[in-house]
Amino acid sequence: MDETTFWACVKHGAVPDRGTPKLFSHAFPADLVQLLISKVGLGEAEVAVMSKEDAVARMQKYWAEGV
């Protein structure tokens, strides 16, 4: 940590970047990914390119219609 970052933390409470993972706005829960792959039968590559909204809609369709 450099001196500027240190004093910004001390004086203003600005927490320095410590390399913590950042969540992406388009990320969705791992259990949803697992359900799409194991229950719905989608491939990992197909799930990887889906938007969160598409993934949720696809899971809802599976639960409602069984397909």
C-alpha positions as a Markdown table, in Angstrom:
| # | Residue | x | y | z |
|---|---|---|---|---|
| 1 | Met | 0.0 | 0.0 | 0.0 |
| 2 | Asp | 1.4 | 3.4 | -0.9 |
| 3 | Glu | 1.3 | 6.4 | 1.5 |
| 4 | Thr | -1.5 | 8.2 | -0.4 |
| 5 | Thr | -3.7 | 5.1 | -0.1 |
| 6 | Phe | -2.8 | 4.7 | 3.6 |
| 7 | Trp | -3.7 | 8.2 | 4.6 |
| 8 | Ala | -6.9 | 8.2 | 2.5 |
| 9 | Cys | -7.9 | 5.1 | 4.6 |
| 10 | Val | -7.0 | 6.7 | 7.9 |
| 11 | Lys | -8.5 | 10.2 | 7.3 |
| 12 | His | -11.5 | 9.3 | 5.1 |
| 13 | Gly | -12.2 | 5.7 | 5.7 |
| 14 | Ala | -11.5 | 4.9 | 2.0 |
| 15 | Val | -10.9 | 1.1 | 2.1 |
| 16 | Pro | -8.0 | 0.1 | -0.2 |
| 17 | Asp | -8.5 | -2.5 | -2.9 |
| 18 | Arg | -7.3 | -5.8 | -1.3 |
| 19 | Gly | -8.0 | -7.9 | -4.3 |
| 20 | Thr | -11.4 | -9.1 | -3.2 |
| 21 | Pro | -13.5 | -10.6 | -6.0 |
| 22 | Lys | -16.0 | -8.2 | -7.6 |
| 23 | Leu | -19.4 | -9.5 | -8.5 |
| 24 | Phe | -20.5 | -8.9 | -12.0 |
| 25 | Ser | -24.0 | -7.5 | -12.5 |
| 26 | His | -24.8 | -10.2 | -15.0 |
| 27 | Ala | -23.6 | -13.1 | -12.7 |
| 28 | Phe | -26.2 | -15.5 | -11.3 |
| 29 | Pro | -26.1 | -18.1 | -8.5 |
| 30 | Ala | -24.1 | -21.3 | -9.0 |
| 31 | Asp | -27.2 | -23.4 | -8.0 |
| 32 | Leu | -29.1 | -21.9 | -11.0 |
| 33 | Val | -26.2 | -22.9 | -13.3 |
| 34 | Gln | -26.2 | -26.4 | -11.8 |
| 35 | Leu | -30.0 | -26.7 | -12.3 |
| 36 | Leu | -29.8 | -25.6 | -15.9 |
| 37 | Ile | -27.1 | -28.1 | -16.6 |
| 38 | Ser | -28.3 | -31.1 | -14.6 |
| 39 | Lys | -32.1 | -30.7 | -14.8 |
| 40 | Val | -32.8 | -28.8 | -18.0 |
| 41 | Gly | -29.9 | -30.5 | -19.9 |
| 42 | Leu | -28.2 | -27.4 | -21.2 |
| 43 | Gly | -24.5 | -27.4 | -21.9 |
| 44 | Glu | -22.0 | -25.4 | -19.9 |
| 45 | Ala | -21.1 | -23.3 | -23.0 |
| 46 | Glu | -24.8 | -22.5 | -23.6 |
| 47 | Val | -25.3 | -21.5 | -20.0 |
| 48 | Ala | -22.2 | -19.4 | -20.0 |
| 49 | Val | -23.5 | -17.0 | -22.7 |
| 50 | Met | -27.0 | -16.6 | -21.2 |
| 51 | Ser | -28.1 | -13.4 | -19.5 |
| 52 | Lys | -29.4 | -13.7 | -16.0 |
| 53 | Glu | -32.9 | -12.9 | -17.2 |
| 54 | Asp | -32.7 | -15.7 | -19.9 |
| 55 | Ala | -31.4 | -18.2 | -17.4 |
| 56 | Val | -34.2 | -17.4 | -14.9 |
| 57 | Ala | -36.8 | -17.6 | -17.7 |
| 58 | Arg | -35.5 | -20.9 | -19.0 |
| 59 | Met | -35.6 | -22.4 | -15.5 |
| 60 | Gln | -39.2 | -21.1 | -15.0 |
| 61 | Lys | -40.2 | -22.7 | -18.3 |
| 62 | Tyr | -38.7 | -26.0 | -17.1 |
| 63 | Trp | -40.6 | -25.8 | -13.8 |
| 64 | Ala | -43.9 | -24.8 | -15.5 |
| 65 | Glu | -43.8 | -27.0 | -18.6 |
| 66 | Gly | -41.2 | -29.7 | -17.8 |
| 67 | Val | -39.2 | -28.9 | -20.9 |
